[in-house]
Amino acid sequence: MKNIILFLITLGFISCNKDNNEADAYGNFEATEVTISSEANGKIEFLKAEEGNVIDKDFVVGQIDTIQLYLSKQQLMASKNTIYSKSANVLSQRSVLNEQLKTTLIEQKRIKNMFAESAATKRQVDEVNGKVSVLQQQIKSVATQNAPIINEVNSIEVQIEKINDQLKKAKIINPIKGTVLAKYAEPNEITAFGKPLYKIADLSEMTLRVYFSETQLASIKMGQEVTVSIDNNDGTKSYKGIISWISSSAEFTPKVIQTKEERVNLVYAVKVMVKNDGSLKIGMPAEVKL
């Protein structure tokens, strides 16, 4: 009888330990994957993106051929210089007319003073006023002739800026620091706008998506620290995790997920941020203990 009682106590102790060691939620690791696509058309001159490589932000990963863009830009620059020469001729005429106007205005003032002292006639005043009026009209006319030339120059400058933007986009610049997950193109291939070149993700911090039942929601909150465990050769390996997001709506339990409560129909998705020491991979299963 004593042995039976001892056996039942031992069994109860083991059962309690099993319950304490049971995880509160299960899930898989995720990462934000970014697919880098081409923003230009042409041959890929080089592409330094190999699977598994860690690439820094703003690193020039590749280059797409820009010879045609360069030649188009040179052609526009030549046209711009030609139009500028036309504008220079017009502006030189305006400068001559402005100098003539200055001289005529001085003469106008002198004649008006003489007329006030009865040393000049009304005819002389009218003549000098007419000269001033003619010169002013000629200057306005020259300005009108120069306006379409300036507009044409501005139009060419806009086209040059568009080509500069295309030249900039011909450089493949890595937008985030991360690890290359997949490579879709090779040097010397012809690419096109929107065609994927490689996929990258920041694996320094992983997201573990797990699922909690409604009865467990009261035990979790944003910013809460939890223990995340993965399987390894020695049994399990633990990490510190921080709850970063809790879904506001329930969903049906994913088939690949188990919770500590059997046959739970509705669960809430939760994201746990975990620092990666290099062992965590996308899709790897893990469990969470509160």
Secondary structure as the mmCIF struct_conf table of DSSP 4:
data_model
#
loop_
_struct_conf.conf_type_id
_struct_conf.id
_struct_conf.beg_label_comp_id
_struct_conf.beg_label_asym_id
_struct_conf.beg_label_seq_id
_struct_conf.end_label_comp_id
_struct_conf.end_label_asym_id
_struct_conf.end_label_seq_id
HELX_RH_AL_P HELX_RH_AL_P1 LYS A 2 ASN A 21
BEND BEND1 GLU A 22 GLU A 22
BEND BEND2 ASP A 24 ASP A 24
STRN STRN1 ALA A 25 GLU A 30
STRN STRN2 GLU A 33 SER A 37
BEND BEND3 GLU A 39 ALA A 40
STRN STRN3 GLY A 42 LEU A 47
TURN_TY1_P TURN_TY1_P1 GLU A 51 GLY A 52
STRN STRN4 VAL A 54 ILE A 55
TURN_TY1_P TURN_TY1_P2 LYS A 57 ASP A 58
STRN STRN5 VAL A 60 ILE A 64
HELX_RH_AL_P HELX_RH_AL_P2 ILE A 67 ALA A 116
TURN_TY1_P TURN_TY1_P3 GLU A 117 SER A 118
BEND BEND4 ALA A 119 ALA A 120
HELX_RH_AL_P HELX_RH_AL_P3 LYS A 122 LYS A 169
TURN_TY1_P TURN_TY1_P4 ALA A 170 ALA A 170
STRN STRN6 LYS A 171 ILE A 173
BEND BEND5 ILE A 176 ILE A 176
STRN STRN7 GLY A 178 LYS A 183
TURN_TY1_P TURN_TY1_P5 PRO A 187 ASN A 188
STRN STRN8 ILE A 190 THR A 191
TURN_TY1_P TURN_TY1_P6 PHE A 193 GLY A 194
STRN STRN9 PRO A 196 ALA A 201
BEND BEND6 SER A 204 SER A 204
STRN STRN10 GLU A 205 SER A 213
HELX_RH_3T_P HELX_RH_3T_P1 GLU A 214 SER A 219
TURN_TY1_P TURN_TY1_P7 MET A 222 GLY A 223
STRN STRN11 GLU A 225 ASN A 232
TURN_TY1_P TURN_TY1_P8 ASN A 233 ASP A 234
STRN STRN12 GLY A 235 ILE A 246
BEND BEND7 SER A 248 SER A 249
STRN STRN13 GLU A 251 PHE A 252
HELX_LH_PP_P HELX_LH_PP_P1 THR A 253 PRO A 254
TURN_TY1_P TURN_TY1_P9 LYS A 255 VAL A 256
BEND BEND8 LYS A 260 GLU A 261
TURN_TY1_P TURN_TY1_P10 GLU A 262 ARG A 263
STRN STRN14 LEU A 266 LYS A 275
BEND BEND9 GLY A 278 GLY A 278
TURN_TY1_P TURN_TY1_P11 ILE A 282 GLY A 283
STRN STRN15 PRO A 285 LYS A 289
#
